[in-house]
């Protein structure tokens, strides 16, 4: 009798649960209306977008989603649409525009939507990646995709040099030591040999951002600054003095500069230019490469698939521990959208739902369950990339809408005088900080409404 009573109770609870779900679904109004979606992507990426949109429209037959692909001058055209009050309901944003567009008032605060009836549990996301969507104390963006910095290594060249391959416990000292043994001159002598000829190098130990012919990519250098305990700007984005020119930042940058100019284990911009844009890692001219995840697919299977054994590893630790940053893009909800309920639902679908699965076919997603389904946490090449997300720090672009025109402009300008000339790092960063702060003061004053 007791078992029968328990069985009846279980059936009753199940019926009540089903009834509650049906009632909730019946109470929720069906989504309807048209929305526009802005993206800078093109080519093969649009196939995944179109698949995602078709699936969404099938599940929401009263909704029409129009994708507006703007592969050229996306930012300029979006600014024009903002000014006209006619931007897409949902649109992509790059990390360099996140603070700027939020300051313009064109991006909707998403925090109430995330915690609302049609929200989601933020714990499904990687917290350090999710943080890139936070500006001015709230969440204005959800992640579309991203790439941290990755250390690639040529396992065959390591073996030939008798050097152990990188591990997650590597420090900057370990990287330098390995790079010295892996840097070879035309006579086969490595950089630890007193007879090493630094003017005639045939193989470098590592390629860094300056060795790509693009000194101005400060994002690639930023992990080194954080690894040394430095920063470039105050948390409130108002000044760089005491940060960009701090001892911690200067010492971190000195280590980076020394790899190129003193230790000769990394090609300079001039060195790289002599190869006319060739990929030095796939060509075997460098034993390690410090860049994003972008070339990984082609290194494995594409047209530029490399012909040697290679691996990937998280970035080494500095005096302040491990650190990494992201190159990031996200989704925004237009603050003047006339159909915000549908726009939010679609945005959530693309950032956390089945739409995110489509986009994860060609880029990293912020959704933990999708990453797990893809097997990336244990993948031979991606596992170290995913593990290093725990060490990701925010970037100056999140602190002020004027970072590109003030902070970054003078930082890379003065760092170039160190790399290409004889200016001391401390002097360069002191000058950069002074120029950056003058620019920030001017821009903040111009942006403050008159009382």
FIGU-817626 format. One record per residue (C-alpha): x, y, z. Coordinates in pm, 1 decimal, always signed. Layout:
REM FIGU-817626
+----------+----------+----------+
:        x :        y :        z :
+----------+----------+----------+
:        X :        Y :        Z :
...
+----------+----------+----------+
This chain:
REM FIGU-817626
+----------+----------+----------+
:        x :        y :        z :
+----------+----------+----------+
:     +0.0 :     +0.0 :     +0.0 :
:   +280.2 :   +239.9 :    +95.3 :
:   +459.7 :   +185.7 :   -240.4 :
:   +135.4 :   +251.0 :   -430.7 :
:    +82.4 :   +576.2 :   -240.2 :
:   +435.4 :   +692.9 :   -321.9 :
:   +388.9 :   +605.0 :   -689.2 :
:    +65.3 :   +806.3 :   -702.7 :
:   +238.3 :  +1102.2 :   -538.7 :
:   +516.7 :  +1094.2 :   -797.4 :
:   +263.1 :  +1087.8 :  -1081.3 :
:    +72.3 :  +1377.1 :   -923.2 :
:   +387.1 :  +1589.6 :   -887.4 :
:   +483.8 :  +1517.9 :  -1249.8 :
:   +137.6 :  +1619.6 :  -1372.5 :
:   +148.6 :  +1941.5 :  -1173.2 :
:   +495.6 :  +2020.4 :  -1313.6 :
:   +384.6 :  +1964.3 :  -1672.0 :
:    +73.4 :  +2171.7 :  -1616.1 :
:   +281.4 :  +2455.6 :  -1472.6 :
:   +511.0 :  +2451.1 :  -1776.3 :
:   +217.1 :  +2455.3 :  -2015.8 :
:    +58.4 :  +2741.7 :  -1823.7 :
:   +380.0 :  +2940.2 :  -1828.5 :
:   +419.6 :  +2886.6 :  -2201.1 :
:    +60.5 :  +2988.2 :  -2259.5 :
:   +107.6 :  +3301.4 :  -2047.4 :
:   +419.9 :  +3412.2 :  -2233.1 :
:   +317.4 :  +3610.8 :  -2541.4 :
:   +451.1 :  +3483.5 :  -2872.5 :
:   +733.4 :  +3692.1 :  -3011.6 :
:   +651.7 :  +3878.4 :  -3329.5 :
:   +781.7 :  +4153.7 :  -3551.5 :
:  +1085.6 :  +4237.4 :  -3762.9 :
:  +1438.2 :  +4303.9 :  -3644.4 :
:  +1761.7 :  +4396.3 :  -3819.6 :
:  +2102.3 :  +4257.4 :  -3727.1 :
:  +2433.0 :  +4426.8 :  -3807.9 :
:  +2755.1 :  +4230.8 :  -3869.5 :
:  +3093.4 :  +4302.9 :  -4025.5 :
:  +3141.9 :  +3939.9 :  -4128.2 :
:  +3137.8 :  +3809.9 :  -4483.5 :
:  +3215.5 :  +3504.4 :  -4692.7 :
:  +3187.2 :  +3160.6 :  -4534.4 :
:  +3095.0 :  +3307.7 :  -4195.4 :
:  +2760.2 :  +3419.8 :  -4336.9 :
:  +2662.2 :  +3057.1 :  -4392.5 :
:  +2658.4 :  +3001.1 :  -4017.2 :
:  +2472.6 :  +3326.4 :  -3962.7 :
:  +2207.8 :  +3229.8 :  -4216.3 :
:  +2172.2 :  +2883.0 :  -4063.2 :
:  +2123.8 :  +3035.9 :  -3718.9 :
:  +1869.0 :  +3287.2 :  -3843.8 :
:  +1672.0 :  +3019.6 :  -4030.7 :
:  +1654.7 :  +2804.3 :  -3718.2 :
:  +1545.3 :  +3099.5 :  -3506.2 :
:  +1273.2 :  +3200.2 :  -3750.0 :
:  +1150.2 :  +2840.0 :  -3765.9 :
:  +1110.9 :  +2839.4 :  -3387.8 :
:   +955.2 :  +3188.2 :  -3396.4 :
:   +737.1 :  +3195.9 :  -3709.6 :
:   +607.5 :  +3546.4 :  -3639.0 :
:   +956.4 :  +3697.0 :  -3636.4 :
:  +1155.2 :  +3813.0 :  -3937.5 :
:  +1531.2 :  +3864.7 :  -3894.2 :
:  +1720.9 :  +4058.9 :  -4158.9 :
:  +2098.8 :  +4030.4 :  -4155.5 :
:  +2283.5 :  +4340.7 :  -4272.4 :
:  +2641.6 :  +4241.2 :  -4352.0 :
:  +2880.6 :  +4539.6 :  -4367.3 :
:  +3229.0 :  +4394.9 :  -4427.7 :
:  +3384.9 :  +4731.8 :  -4518.0 :
:  +3397.5 :  +5044.5 :  -4297.3 :
:  +3162.7 :  +4884.9 :  -4045.6 :
:  +3239.6 :  +5126.4 :  -3762.6 :
:  +3199.5 :  +5436.9 :  -3978.6 :
:  +2868.1 :  +5319.2 :  -4119.1 :
:  +2739.3 :  +5224.1 :  -3774.8 :
:  +2823.6 :  +5569.9 :  -3640.9 :
:  +2624.7 :  +5720.8 :  -3927.5 :
:  +2327.5 :  +5499.2 :  -3843.0 :
:  +2354.7 :  +5591.4 :  -3474.9 :
:  +2346.5 :  +5959.2 :  -3569.7 :
:  +2040.5 :  +5898.9 :  -3785.6 :
:  +1866.2 :  +5699.9 :  -3511.4 :
:  +1832.7 :  +5403.8 :  -3744.7 :
:  +2083.8 :  +5140.7 :  -3635.7 :
:  +2012.3 :  +4764.7 :  -3642.4 :
:  +1823.9 :  +4625.8 :  -3342.8 :
:  +2115.0 :  +4392.4 :  -3265.4 :
:  +2468.2 :  +4461.3 :  -3381.6 :
:  +2822.1 :  +4338.1 :  -3341.6 :
:  +3079.7 :  +4546.4 :  -3159.0 :
:  +3457.5 :  +4515.4 :  -3135.6 :
:  +3641.4 :  +4559.4 :  -2808.1 :
:  +3790.8 :  +4888.0 :  -2927.9 :
:  +3443.9 :  +5043.1 :  -2965.7 :
:  +3276.4 :  +4898.9 :  -2655.1 :
:  +3333.3 :  +5194.1 :  -2419.4 :
:  +3288.0 :  +5448.3 :  -2698.5 :
:  +2951.9 :  +5319.1 :  -2813.7 :
:  +2829.6 :  +5277.9 :  -2456.5 :
:  +2924.2 :  +5640.8 :  -2389.5 :
:  +2722.6 :  +5745.4 :  -2694.7 :
:  +2414.7 :  +5593.7 :  -2530.8 :
:  +2337.9 :  +5365.2 :  -2825.0 :
:  +2382.1 :  +5034.6 :  -2641.7 :
:  +2117.7 :  +4905.9 :  -2403.1 :
:  +2212.5 :  +4801.5 :  -2049.7 :
:  +2159.5 :  +4424.7 :  -2061.9 :
:  +2171.2 :  +4355.7 :  -1686.8 :
:  +1791.1 :  +4382.6 :  -1640.8 :
:  +1735.8 :  +4148.4 :  -1935.1 :
:  +1986.0 :  +3891.9 :  -1808.7 :
:  +1817.3 :  +3878.8 :  -1467.4 :
:  +1464.3 :  +3908.6 :  -1609.0 :
:  +1201.0 :  +3649.6 :  -1693.7 :
:  +1363.1 :  +3579.5 :  -2030.9 :
:  +1715.8 :  +3592.2 :  -1896.6 :
:  +1978.2 :  +3327.3 :  -1827.9 :
:  +2222.2 :  +3218.1 :  -1559.2 :
:  +2556.2 :  +3396.4 :  -1618.9 :
:  +2732.8 :  +3095.6 :  -1465.8 :
:  +2702.4 :  +2923.3 :  -1803.4 :
:  +2974.9 :  +3160.6 :  -1928.4 :
:  +3347.3 :  +3189.0 :  -1863.0 :
:  +3359.1 :  +3478.7 :  -1614.7 :
:  +3677.4 :  +3641.9 :  -1746.4 :
:  +3538.8 :  +3639.1 :  -2100.0 :
:  +3196.7 :  +3761.9 :  -1986.8 :
:  +3372.9 :  +4054.2 :  -1815.4 :
:  +3469.4 :  +4194.2 :  -2155.7 :
:  +3104.9 :  +4287.2 :  -2205.4 :
:  +3104.0 :  +4500.0 :  -1890.9 :
:  +3150.1 :  +4874.2 :  -1923.7 :
:  +3071.5 :  +5157.1 :  -1681.6 :
:  +2970.7 :  +4917.2 :  -1405.6 :
:  +2716.4 :  +4707.8 :  -1594.7 :
:  +2682.3 :  +4456.0 :  -1876.7 :
:  +2622.7 :  +4617.4 :  -2214.0 :
:  +2743.1 :  +4336.2 :  -2438.2 :
:  +2741.2 :  +3957.7 :  -2462.0 :
:  +3033.4 :  +3777.7 :  -2620.7 :
:  +3024.3 :  +3667.9 :  -2982.7 :
:  +3378.0 :  +3531.0 :  -3005.4 :
:  +3732.0 :  +3596.5 :  -2886.9 :
:  +4093.0 :  +3487.1 :  -2893.0 :
:  +4347.4 :  +3495.0 :  -2612.6 :
:  +4718.7 :  +3505.7 :  -2692.0 :
:  +4871.6 :  +3162.4 :  -2754.6 :
:  +5228.7 :  +3030.4 :  -2746.6 :
:  +5291.4 :  +2800.4 :  -3045.4 :
:  +5604.8 :  +2587.0 :  -3049.3 :
:  +5789.8 :  +2371.0 :  -3302.5 :
:  +5836.4 :  +2042.0 :  -3116.4 :
:  +6090.3 :  +1913.1 :  -3369.8 :
:  +6317.1 :  +2215.0 :  -3325.5 :
:  +6289.4 :  +2180.6 :  -2947.1 :
:  +6391.7 :  +1816.5 :  -2972.6 :
:  +6684.3 :  +1897.4 :  -3201.0 :
:  +6808.3 :  +2156.7 :  -2951.9 :
:  +6763.1 :  +1923.5 :  -2655.2 :
:  +6514.1 :  +2160.1 :  -2492.3 :
:  +6197.9 :  +2050.1 :  -2311.4 :
:  +5877.8 :  +2180.2 :  -2471.4 :
:  +5677.8 :  +2450.2 :  -2288.8 :
:  +5448.6 :  +2357.6 :  -1999.0 :
:  +5180.0 :  +2541.1 :  -1804.4 :
:  +5440.5 :  +2599.8 :  -1532.2 :
:  +5674.6 :  +2793.3 :  -1760.0 :
:  +5798.9 :  +3133.3 :  -1645.8 :
:  +5939.0 :  +3418.8 :  -1850.5 :
:  +6284.8 :  +3298.9 :  -1744.8 :
:  +6206.7 :  +2955.5 :  -1889.6 :
:  +6095.8 :  +3114.4 :  -2215.9 :
:  +6413.1 :  +3322.2 :  -2244.1 :
:  +6637.2 :  +3025.4 :  -2165.2 :
:  +6466.7 :  +2808.9 :  -2427.7 :
:  +6465.5 :  +3090.1 :  -2685.3 :
:  +6840.8 :  +3140.6 :  -2644.4 :
:  +6910.7 :  +2773.4 :  -2710.6 :
:  +6672.2 :  +2772.9 :  -3007.9 :
:  +6816.7 :  +3082.7 :  -3174.2 :
:  +7080.6 :  +2974.9 :  -3427.9 :
:  +7319.9 :  +3170.2 :  -3647.0 :
:  +7433.4 :  +3065.6 :  -3993.1 :
:  +7710.4 :  +2856.7 :  -3838.3 :
:  +7469.0 :  +2661.6 :  -3618.3 :
:  +7575.5 :  +2832.1 :  -3294.0 :
:  +7299.2 :  +2925.3 :  -3051.2 :
:  +7259.0 :  +3250.6 :  -2859.7 :
:  +7426.8 :  +3109.4 :  -2547.4 :
:  +7753.9 :  +3056.0 :  -2735.6 :
:  +8010.3 :  +3338.8 :  -2702.7 :
:  +8083.8 :  +3298.1 :  -3074.2 :
:  +7715.1 :  +3345.9 :  -3170.1 :
:  +7677.8 :  +3587.3 :  -3464.8 :
:  +7372.4 :  +3803.8 :  -3395.6 :
:  +7405.7 :  +3969.3 :  -3737.0 :
:  +7348.3 :  +3646.3 :  -3929.1 :
:  +7059.8 :  +3456.4 :  -3770.0 :
:  +6888.4 :  +3174.2 :  -3956.5 :
:  +6647.4 :  +3065.5 :  -3680.8 :
:  +6501.5 :  +3273.8 :  -3398.9 :
:  +6375.0 :  +3131.2 :  -3070.9 :
:  +6047.1 :  +3322.8 :  -3072.1 :
:  +5848.4 :  +3571.4 :  -3279.0 :
:  +5682.8 :  +3855.0 :  -3085.5 :
:  +5445.9 :  +4134.7 :  -3192.8 :
:  +5726.7 :  +4363.3 :  -3316.3 :
:  +5846.4 :  +4082.6 :  -3540.6 :
:  +5527.3 :  +4084.0 :  -3747.9 :
:  +5597.1 :  +4418.7 :  -3910.2 :
:  +5328.7 :  +4574.0 :  -3687.7 :
:  +5469.6 :  +4738.6 :  -3376.2 :
:  +5137.1 :  +4907.7 :  -3306.4 :
:  +4955.2 :  +4592.5 :  -3193.6 :
:  +4971.5 :  +4669.7 :  -2822.1 :
:  +4724.7 :  +4390.5 :  -2738.8 :
:  +4995.7 :  +4134.8 :  -2806.5 :
:  +5231.0 :  +4303.8 :  -2559.0 :
:  +4973.3 :  +4363.9 :  -2285.9 :
:  +4998.9 :  +4017.0 :  -2125.1 :
:  +5368.7 :  +4082.4 :  -2062.3 :
:  +5281.7 :  +4405.7 :  -1880.9 :
:  +5026.4 :  +4228.3 :  -1663.1 :
:  +5262.5 :  +3937.3 :  -1600.6 :
:  +5505.3 :  +4191.5 :  -1455.9 :
:  +5241.5 :  +4353.6 :  -1237.1 :
:  +5206.5 :  +4664.2 :  -1452.5 :
:  +4909.9 :  +4848.6 :  -1602.2 :
:  +4865.4 :  +5115.3 :  -1867.2 :
:  +4579.0 :  +5319.5 :  -1726.4 :
:  +4387.6 :  +5379.4 :  -1405.4 :
:  +4077.6 :  +5166.0 :  -1349.3 :
:  +3853.6 :  +5468.1 :  -1407.4 :
:  +4028.6 :  +5548.5 :  -1735.8 :
:  +4115.6 :  +5905.1 :  -1633.8 :
:  +4495.0 :  +5893.9 :  -1629.9 :
:  +4799.2 :  +5691.1 :  -1731.0 :
:  +5058.0 :  +5865.3 :  -1512.3 :
:  +5171.3 :  +5625.5 :  -1242.7 :
:  +5062.5 :  +5329.6 :  -1455.1 :
:  +5205.2 :  +5348.6 :  -1806.8 :
:  +5531.9 :  +5484.7 :  -1665.7 :
:  +5538.0 :  +5282.1 :  -1342.6 :
:  +5841.8 :  +5073.2 :  -1252.4 :
:  +5637.6 :  +4753.7 :  -1297.0 :
:  +5527.9 :  +4848.5 :  -1648.9 :
:  +5871.4 :  +4973.7 :  -1749.1 :
:  +6042.5 :  +4658.3 :  -1620.8 :
:  +5793.9 :  +4436.7 :  -1804.2 :
:  +5846.9 :  +4627.6 :  -2127.6 :
:  +6223.9 :  +4613.7 :  -2079.9 :
:  +6207.0 :  +4234.3 :  -2069.8 :
:  +6011.3 :  +4238.8 :  -2395.0 :
:  +6248.2 :  +4484.6 :  -2564.1 :
:  +6553.4 :  +4288.2 :  -2448.7 :
:  +6427.0 :  +3972.7 :  -2618.9 :
:  +6457.8 :  +4158.5 :  -2949.1 :
:  +6743.4 :  +4405.9 :  -2904.0 :
:  +6972.5 :  +4261.1 :  -2635.7 :
:  +6923.4 :  +3884.0 :  -2639.8 :
:  +6856.8 :  +3867.4 :  -3015.8 :
:  +6617.9 :  +3573.7 :  -2974.5 :
:  +6326.6 :  +3738.9 :  -3156.9 :
:  +6317.9 :  +3904.2 :  -3500.5 :
:  +6262.6 :  +4279.2 :  -3514.7 :
:  +6017.9 :  +4445.8 :  -3747.5 :
:  +6305.6 :  +4501.1 :  -3989.5 :
:  +6409.0 :  +4135.9 :  -3970.1 :
:  +6054.7 :  +4019.6 :  -4042.6 :
:  +6021.8 :  +4260.3 :  -4334.7 :
:  +6309.5 :  +4085.2 :  -4510.3 :
:  +6086.2 :  +3778.4 :  -4543.9 :
:  +5823.3 :  +3975.7 :  -4737.1 :
:  +5533.4 :  +3879.7 :  -4512.4 :
:  +5605.6 :  +3505.9 :  -4502.3 :
:  +5482.3 :  +3306.2 :  -4201.3 :
:  +5808.3 :  +3246.4 :  -4015.6 :
:  +5662.5 :  +2982.1 :  -3784.7 :
:  +5522.2 :  +2757.7 :  -4056.0 :
:  +5842.5 :  +2814.0 :  -4251.8 :
:  +6058.3 :  +2697.6 :  -3962.5 :
:  +6243.0 :  +3028.7 :  -3915.7 :
:  +6112.6 :  +3072.0 :  -3559.0 :
:  +6074.4 :  +2799.0 :  -3297.0 :
:  +5797.1 :  +2971.5 :  -3101.4 :
:  +5522.4 :  +3213.0 :  -3201.2 :
:  +5329.4 :  +3449.9 :  -2971.4 :
:  +4995.9 :  +3530.3 :  -3138.3 :
:  +4622.7 :  +3455.8 :  -3127.8 :
:  +4434.9 :  +3135.6 :  -3204.8 :
:  +4354.8 :  +3245.0 :  -3561.1 :
:  +4623.5 :  +3049.1 :  -3752.3 :
:  +4561.5 :  +2723.4 :  -3566.0 :
:  +4312.2 :  +2575.8 :  -3813.6 :
:  +4536.2 :  +2640.7 :  -4113.1 :
:  +4841.5 :  +2511.6 :  -3926.2 :
:  +4657.6 :  +2181.9 :  -3878.0 :
:  +4471.9 :  +2124.4 :  -4200.5 :
:  +4461.5 :  +2428.0 :  -4426.4 :
:  +4665.2 :  +2546.3 :  -4721.7 :
:  +4946.9 :  +2648.6 :  -4489.1 :
:  +4943.6 :  +2324.0 :  -4286.5 :
:  +5288.7 :  +2298.9 :  -4132.4 :
:  +5509.6 :  +2000.6 :  -4203.5 :
:  +5649.2 :  +1952.3 :  -3852.9 :
:  +5520.3 :  +1854.9 :  -3510.8 :
:  +5390.0 :  +2155.4 :  -3322.5 :
:  +5198.9 :  +2231.3 :  -3006.4 :
:  +5033.9 :  +2515.8 :  -2818.1 :
:  +5072.6 :  +2630.0 :  -2459.3 :
:  +4943.7 :  +2896.7 :  -2224.9 :
:  +5156.6 :  +3205.6 :  -2177.6 :
:  +5442.2 :  +3196.1 :  -1925.3 :
:  +5421.4 :  +3356.0 :  -1581.7 :
:  +5607.0 :  +3673.0 :  -1489.9 :
:  +5699.4 :  +3817.5 :  -1152.0 :
:  +5330.5 :  +3886.6 :  -1082.3 :
:  +5208.8 :  +3547.0 :  -1206.8 :
:  +5015.2 :  +3439.4 :  -1515.5 :
:  +4819.6 :  +3680.7 :  -1730.6 :
:  +4658.4 :  +3694.2 :  -2071.9 :
:  +4418.1 :  +3922.0 :  -2259.6 :
:  +4158.5 :  +3878.0 :  -2531.9 :
:  +4085.2 :  +4006.3 :  -2876.5 :
:  +3707.3 :  +4015.2 :  -2837.4 :
:  +3382.9 :  +4091.7 :  -3017.0 :
:  +3031.5 :  +4099.6 :  -2881.7 :
:  +2665.2 :  +4170.6 :  -2942.1 :
:  +2477.9 :  +4484.8 :  -2843.6 :
:  +2107.4 :  +4570.7 :  -2821.9 :
:  +2029.4 :  +4907.0 :  -2982.1 :
:  +1896.0 :  +5142.7 :  -2717.4 :
:  +1643.3 :  +5287.9 :  -2965.7 :
:  +1518.2 :  +4954.8 :  -3094.1 :
:  +1142.3 :  +4948.5 :  -3144.3 :
:  +1120.4 :  +4576.1 :  -3072.6 :
:  +1350.6 :  +4517.6 :  -2776.9 :
:  +1183.7 :  +4197.2 :  -2657.0 :
:  +1248.0 :  +4021.9 :  -2987.3 :
:  +1589.8 :  +4184.2 :  -3024.9 :
:  +1694.8 :  +4063.7 :  -2679.7 :
:  +1563.3 :  +3714.3 :  -2741.7 :
:  +1760.5 :  +3690.3 :  -3065.5 :
:  +2071.9 :  +3839.2 :  -2907.0 :
:  +2052.1 :  +3584.1 :  -2625.7 :
:  +2004.3 :  +3306.5 :  -2881.7 :
:  +2315.6 :  +3412.3 :  -3073.3 :
:  +2528.9 :  +3458.1 :  -2762.3 :
:  +2415.8 :  +3166.3 :  -2545.0 :
:  +2182.6 :  +2940.5 :  -2742.1 :
:  +2178.6 :  +2741.0 :  -3063.7 :
:  +2291.3 :  +3046.4 :  -3256.8 :
:  +2608.8 :  +3045.4 :  -3048.9 :
:  +2663.8 :  +2682.9 :  -3150.6 :
:  +2657.7 :  +2786.8 :  -3515.2 :
:  +2910.8 :  +3064.5 :  -3460.4 :
:  +3129.6 :  +2829.8 :  -3255.2 :
:  +3188.7 :  +2636.6 :  -3577.0 :
:  +3457.7 :  +2888.5 :  -3668.6 :
:  +3541.5 :  +3084.2 :  -3352.0 :
:  +3562.8 :  +3039.2 :  -2976.7 :
:  +3240.9 :  +3075.2 :  -2777.6 :
:  +3192.1 :  +3197.7 :  -2422.3 :
:  +2942.2 :  +2920.3 :  -2341.2 :
:  +3105.5 :  +2650.9 :  -2128.2 :
:  +2870.0 :  +2370.9 :  -2235.5 :
:  +2937.6 :  +2433.3 :  -2605.7 :
:  +3312.6 :  +2430.0 :  -2545.4 :
:  +3269.4 :  +2099.8 :  -2358.9 :
:  +3059.2 :  +1953.2 :  -2642.2 :
:  +3333.2 :  +2046.0 :  -2888.1 :
:  +3588.5 :  +1866.8 :  -2672.6 :
:  +3809.6 :  +2173.6 :  -2660.6 :
:  +3892.3 :  +2136.0 :  -2292.1 :
:  +4085.3 :  +1817.9 :  -2372.0 :
:  +4184.4 :  +1891.0 :  -2731.8 :
:  +4552.5 :  +1851.9 :  -2817.4 :
:  +4581.7 :  +2213.7 :  -2927.6 :
:  +4287.8 :  +2396.7 :  -2767.5 :
:  +4309.9 :  +2264.4 :  -2410.8 :
:  +4588.5 :  +2504.2 :  -2310.3 :
:  +4400.5 :  +2792.5 :  -2472.3 :
:  +4084.5 :  +2722.7 :  -2273.2 :
:  +4281.7 :  +2669.3 :  -1951.8 :
:  +4447.2 :  +3010.3 :  -1990.0 :
:  +4107.5 :  +3184.1 :  -1984.5 :
:  +4137.0 :  +3170.7 :  -1606.0 :
:  +4427.4 :  +3418.0 :  -1637.1 :
:  +4260.2 :  +3670.0 :  -1867.1 :
:  +4260.8 :  +4034.5 :  -1756.9 :
:  +4052.8 :  +4325.2 :  -1882.7 :
:  +4194.4 :  +4577.8 :  -2128.6 :
:  +4229.6 :  +4960.2 :  -2124.8 :
:  +3967.1 :  +4988.6 :  -2399.4 :
:  +3705.3 :  +4900.3 :  -2136.1 :
:  +3799.0 :  +5192.2 :  -1911.1 :
:  +3757.6 :  +5491.5 :  -2141.8 :
:  +3608.7 :  +5566.4 :  -2485.8 :
:  +3922.3 :  +5768.5 :  -2561.6 :
:  +4181.0 :  +5494.9 :  -2523.6 :
:  +4254.7 :  +5447.0 :  -2893.6 :
:  +4303.7 :  +5815.8 :  -2970.3 :
:  +4488.7 :  +5897.9 :  -2648.8 :
:  +4640.3 :  +5611.9 :  -2451.3 :
:  +4714.7 :  +5356.1 :  -2719.8 :
:  +4823.1 :  +5614.4 :  -2974.3 :
:  +5104.4 :  +5753.6 :  -2762.4 :
:  +5196.1 :  +5421.7 :  -2603.8 :
:  +5274.7 :  +5252.1 :  -2935.1 :
:  +5427.1 :  +5568.9 :  -3079.4 :
:  +5680.6 :  +5600.0 :  -2799.2 :
:  +5744.6 :  +5225.7 :  -2767.1 :
:  +5842.6 :  +5231.2 :  -3133.5 :
:  +6116.1 :  +5485.1 :  -3052.6 :
:  +6259.8 :  +5226.2 :  -2812.6 :
:  +6241.9 :  +4935.9 :  -3055.9 :
:  +6363.1 :  +5126.3 :  -3359.1 :
:  +6600.4 :  +5370.5 :  -3188.6 :
:  +6799.7 :  +5422.5 :  -2870.6 :
:  +6539.3 :  +5576.1 :  -2637.9 :
:  +6521.5 :  +5426.9 :  -2286.3 :
:  +6197.0 :  +5253.8 :  -2195.0 :
:  +6145.7 :  +5474.6 :  -1888.1 :
:  +6191.0 :  +5792.6 :  -2089.7 :
:  +5959.8 :  +5670.7 :  -2363.0 :
:  +5683.4 :  +5573.4 :  -2122.1 :
:  +5714.3 :  +5899.1 :  -1926.1 :
:  +5667.2 :  +6093.5 :  -2248.1 :
:  +5384.6 :  +5866.6 :  -2362.7 :
:  +5205.1 :  +5905.7 :  -2031.2 :
:  +5232.8 :  +6284.0 :  -2040.5 :
:  +5097.2 :  +6302.7 :  -2393.9 :
:  +4823.5 :  +6047.6 :  -2324.5 :
:  +4702.2 :  +6229.9 :  -2012.4 :
:  +4691.6 :  +6566.2 :  -2188.2 :
:  +4479.9 :  +6405.3 :  -2458.7 :
:  +4251.9 :  +6232.1 :  -2206.1 :
:  +4196.9 :  +6556.6 :  -2015.0 :
:  +4106.7 :  +6738.9 :  -2334.5 :
:  +3871.5 :  +6466.6 :  -2457.7 :
:  +3696.9 :  +6423.2 :  -2122.0 :
:  +3642.6 :  +6799.7 :  -2095.7 :
:  +3497.3 :  +6814.1 :  -2446.2 :
:  +3263.0 :  +6525.9 :  -2366.6 :
:  +3131.9 :  +6682.6 :  -2044.8 :
:  +2805.1 :  +6873.4 :  -2101.4 :
:  +2820.4 :  +7239.5 :  -2006.3 :
:  +2634.1 :  +7319.2 :  -1683.0 :
+----------+----------+----------+
